[in-house]
Structures are given as structure tokens and as C-alpha cells.
Amino acid sequence: MRLVQITDCHLHADPAARGRIGVPLGQLEAVIAAVNREKPDRVVVSGDISQDETAASYALATRTLSKLEAPWAWLPGNHDSPELMVEHQSLPAELDLGDWRALLLDTRVPGREGGELGPQRLTALDARLAGDDRPTLLVMHHPPLSIGTAWLDAIGLADAEAFWRCLAPYGQVRAVCFGHVHQAFEGAQALAGRRVAVYGCPAASDQFLPGAATFALDEAARPGYRVLDLAPGGIETRVGRVAP
């Protein structure tokens, strides 16, 4: 089973609108063309679909993402309006990936750049994990651990400790994938005698500079995506970038 993660499209209502470096629509179209060449079975888009939270930006996103040759699903990020998203495409809580499953977690907090699950969503996550012991991948927008980029670590998942406590009893959780940080990341969280892999994904738009203390763009890095090959023995993953 090949799952591809795309994240942080940051589309505007105006297709020609520029981001800080590139044109988000053109960048996303290049990413989609590259993803199609990977021949995924499923694609998940992990938030910040829109930059301006307009109905027109989600209509544009839907038309553009529909060029994917595999079924796709999305979840909201801090820049998104879930109410507008569902007018175009549902917000599924789970993807059936055969021997695996992916749980899509909403970490958005209205009016805040940082994320949080909160007691209600953590209780729901606990129940969902208790109900199915298949190998499980969690997909969310905000990072649940430090990535070493100070200004981004300040707007990560506020209740990360509670999140990891929730996961501790469930050995079927193999990895967590997130967006938000506009850069590739690979790490792990020690948990109840095991290690859970944690992966960040390059943005489909402009990239942020890893390790920066304050906001900084990585002008040399290209938009990208993450490929996850899910097998009974585990996950093989790599990052793809679009050509200059």
C-alpha cells in the first residue's frame, strides 16, 4: 500500500496570487504531477489547503487535487475553514488502507496558529485505537514534538504530552505524520518501551528554513511531498521534490 502525503498548499482565491517566493497553484500542480508518477494507492492532504480561507480557494483546491490519479482525502490546518472544506469534500476521520489504517486528526484551534487536540478529541482517539488493532498511522497538521526550529516549536501541538500518553497503551501505532512546518523531518518518540516514528512533510508551496530561531524561508528548497510504503513489516518512507 503506497500512501502519499501532500501538505500546506496555501492557495488563494486568485489562481495567479503569489506566495512569498512562488505561485502556490503552480507549485501544487507540479507536486501533483510528481505524485502521479509515484502511482500511489491513496493521497492525504494534511492541512493548510487555503491561505485566505475563501470559498473560491477551496473550489480551486478541489479542481486541482482532482487531477490526482488516486483517491484523496484532506484534513484542516490552522489556515483552514472546515465549514467551507466540507462543501467540496468530506473530512473523513479514518482511511482504510487494507492491512493498515490511517486516523486523520483535527488539531486546529480557531484563531490560533498552534494546535491542540483537547480532552474530547483525545478521548475519541483512545476509543478509536481501542477498537482496531491493525497497524496504524496517525496524520495531523501540527507537530507533536520539537523539530528544532524555535519559532515553529512555539506553535506546535500544545497538548503533545497528553497525546503521547493517549498512545502509550496502543502498540499498533507505528508512525505519526504531520504538516505545518514546511520542511522535511524525521524523528521518533520513545513510548512504553518502543519508538514511534514521526515524520514531517515538505510543503507543496514555499519552504521554511530548518533550525531557524525566527521566521525564515528556505529559498533553495523545492516544494515536495512524502511517500509512505506500508507493508506488514513496517514503513518505508522518503521525500520527493519537484524539479526546478
RABELGI-V658860 format. One record per residue. N is the residue number from 1. RES is the residue in three letters. OMEGA is omega in radians with two decimals (NA if undefined). Layout:
BEGIN
n=[N | N]
res=[RES | RES]
omega=[OMEGA | OMEGA]
END
This chain:
BEGIN
n=[1 | 2 | 3 | 4 | 5 | 6 | 7 | 8 | 9 | 10 | 11 | 12 | 13 | 14 | 15 | 16 | 17 | 18 | 19 | 20 | 21 | 22 | 23 | 24 | 25 | 26 | 27 | 28 | 29 | 30 | 31 | 32 | 33 | 34 | 35 | 36 | 37 | 38 | 39 | 40 | 41 | 42 | 43 | 44 | 45 | 46 | 47 | 48 | 49 | 50 | 51 | 52 | 53 | 54 | 55 | 56 | 57 | 58 | 59 | 60 | 61 | 62 | 63 | 64 | 65 | 66 | 67 | 68 | 69 | 70 | 71 | 72 | 73 | 74 | 75 | 76 | 77 | 78 | 79 | 80 | 81 | 82 | 83 | 84 | 85 | 86 | 87 | 88 | 89 | 90 | 91 | 92 | 93 | 94 | 95 | 96 | 97 | 98 | 99 | 100 | 101 | 102 | 103 | 104 | 105 | 106 | 107 | 108 | 109 | 110 | 111 | 112 | 113 | 114 | 115 | 116 | 117 | 118 | 119 | 120 | 121 | 122 | 123 | 124 | 125 | 126 | 127 | 128 | 129 | 130 | 131 | 132 | 133 | 134 | 135 | 136 | 137 | 138 | 139 | 140 | 141 | 142 | 143 | 144 | 145 | 146 | 147 | 148 | 149 | 150 | 151 | 152 | 153 | 154 | 155 | 156 | 157 | 158 | 159 | 160 | 161 | 162 | 163 | 164 | 165 | 166 | 167 | 168 | 169 | 170 | 171 | 172 | 173 | 174 | 175 | 176 | 177 | 178 | 179 | 180 | 181 | 182 | 183 | 184 | 185 | 186 | 187 | 188 | 189 | 190 | 191 | 192 | 193 | 194 | 195 | 196 | 197 | 198 | 199 | 200 | 201 | 202 | 203 | 204 | 205 | 206 | 207 | 208 | 209 | 210 | 211 | 212 | 213 | 214 | 215 | 216 | 217 | 218 | 219 | 220 | 221 | 222 | 223 | 224 | 225 | 226 | 227 | 228 | 229 | 230 | 231 | 232 | 233 | 234 | 235 | 236 | 237 | 238 | 239 | 240 | 241 | 242 | 243 | 244]
res=[MET | ARG | LEU | VAL | GLN | ILE | THR | ASP | CYS | HIS | LEU | HIS | ALA | ASP | PRO | ALA | ALA | ARG | GLY | ARG | ILE | GLY | VAL | PRO | LEU | GLY | GLN | LEU | GLU | ALA | VAL | ILE | ALA | ALA | VAL | ASN | ARG | GLU | LYS | PRO | ASP | ARG | VAL | VAL | VAL | SER | GLY | ASP | ILE | SER | GLN | ASP | GLU | THR | ALA | ALA | SER | TYR | ALA | LEU | ALA | THR | ARG | THR | LEU | SER | LYS | LEU | GLU | ALA | PRO | TRP | ALA | TRP | LEU | PRO | GLY | ASN | HIS | ASP | SER | PRO | GLU | LEU | MET | VAL | GLU | HIS | GLN | SER | LEU | PRO | ALA | GLU | LEU | ASP | LEU | GLY | ASP | TRP | ARG | ALA | LEU | LEU | LEU | ASP | THR | ARG | VAL | PRO | GLY | ARG | GLU | GLY | GLY | GLU | LEU | GLY | PRO | GLN | ARG | LEU | THR | ALA | LEU | ASP | ALA | ARG | LEU | ALA | GLY | ASP | ASP | ARG | PRO | THR | LEU | LEU | VAL | MET | HIS | HIS | PRO | PRO | LEU | SER | ILE | GLY | THR | ALA | TRP | LEU | ASP | ALA | ILE | GLY | LEU | ALA | ASP | ALA | GLU | ALA | PHE | TRP | ARG | CYS | LEU | ALA | PRO | TYR | GLY | GLN | VAL | ARG | ALA | VAL | CYS | PHE | GLY | HIS | VAL | HIS | GLN | ALA | PHE | GLU | GLY | ALA | GLN | ALA | LEU | ALA | GLY | ARG | ARG | VAL | ALA | VAL | TYR | GLY | CYS | PRO | ALA | ALA | SER | ASP | GLN | PHE | LEU | PRO | GLY | ALA | ALA | THR | PHE | ALA | LEU | ASP | GLU | ALA | ALA | ARG | PRO | GLY | TYR | ARG | VAL | LEU | ASP | LEU | ALA | PRO | GLY | GLY | ILE | GLU | THR | ARG | VAL | GLY | ARG | VAL | ALA | PRO]
omega=[3.12 | 3.07 | 3.06 | 3.07 | 2.96 | -3.13 | 2.95 | 3.12 | 3.07 | 3.13 | 3.04 | 3.02 | 3.13 | -3.11 | -3.10 | -3.09 | 3.12 | 2.89 | 3.12 | 3.13 | -3.04 | 3.06 | -3.03 | -3.13 | 3.13 | 3.10 | 3.13 | 3.12 | 3.10 | 3.10 | -3.14 | 3.11 | 3.12 | 3.13 | 3.12 | 3.10 | 3.09 | 3.13 | 3.12 | 3.00 | 3.11 | 3.06 | 3.04 | -3.12 | -2.87 | 2.90 | -3.00 | 3.06 | -3.06 | 2.96 | -3.03 | 3.09 | 3.10 | 3.07 | -3.11 | 3.14 | 3.11 | 3.03 | 3.10 | 3.12 | -3.12 | 3.12 | -3.07 | 3.13 | 3.10 | 3.02 | 3.02 | -3.11 | 3.07 | 3.06 | -3.12 | 3.09 | 3.13 | 3.04 | -3.03 | 2.97 | -3.05 | 3.10 | -2.95 | 3.00 | 3.13 | -3.12 | 3.09 | -3.14 | -3.05 | 3.03 | -3.10 | -3.06 | -3.11 | 3.09 | -3.06 | 3.09 | -3.02 | 3.01 | 3.06 | -3.09 | 3.13 | 3.12 | 3.13 | 2.90 | 3.06 | 3.04 | -3.10 | -3.02 | 3.11 | 3.13 | -3.08 | 3.02 | -3.08 | 3.09 | -3.13 | 3.05 | 3.10 | -3.08 | 3.11 | 3.02 | 3.13 | -3.05 | -3.08 | -3.12 | 3.07 | 3.08 | 3.12 | 3.11 | 3.10 | -3.13 | -3.14 | 3.11 | 3.14 | -3.02 | -3.06 | -3.08 | 3.05 | 3.01 | -2.94 | 3.03 | 3.07 | 3.12 | -3.07 | -3.14 | -3.02 | 3.14 | -3.11 | 3.05 | 3.12 | 3.08 | 3.12 | 3.05 | -2.83 | -3.04 | 3.06 | 3.09 | 3.13 | -3.13 | 3.06 | -3.14 | -3.01 | -3.10 | -3.12 | -3.13 | 3.10 | 3.08 | -3.12 | 3.06 | 3.12 | -3.09 | -2.97 | -3.09 | -2.93 | -3.10 | 3.13 | 3.11 | -3.05 | -3.06 | 3.04 | 3.10 | -3.13 | 3.07 | 2.94 | -2.95 | 3.07 | 3.11 | 3.06 | 3.14 | 2.99 | 3.11 | 3.13 | 3.07 | 3.04 | -3.00 | 3.00 | 3.08 | 3.11 | 3.10 | 3.10 | 3.14 | 3.14 | -3.04 | 2.96 | -3.01 | 3.00 | 3.08 | 2.97 | 3.13 | -3.12 | -3.09 | 3.05 | -3.07 | 3.11 | 3.06 | -3.09 | 3.10 | 3.11 | -3.07 | 3.10 | 3.10 | 3.02 | -3.02 | -3.14 | -3.05 | -3.12 | 3.01 | -3.09 | -3.05 | 3.10 | 3.05 | 3.08 | 3.06 | -3.03 | -3.13 | 3.14 | -3.10 | 3.14 | -3.05 | 2.89 | -3.05 | 3.08 | 3.10 | 3.00 | 3.10 | 3.09 | -3.12 | 3.08 | NA]
END
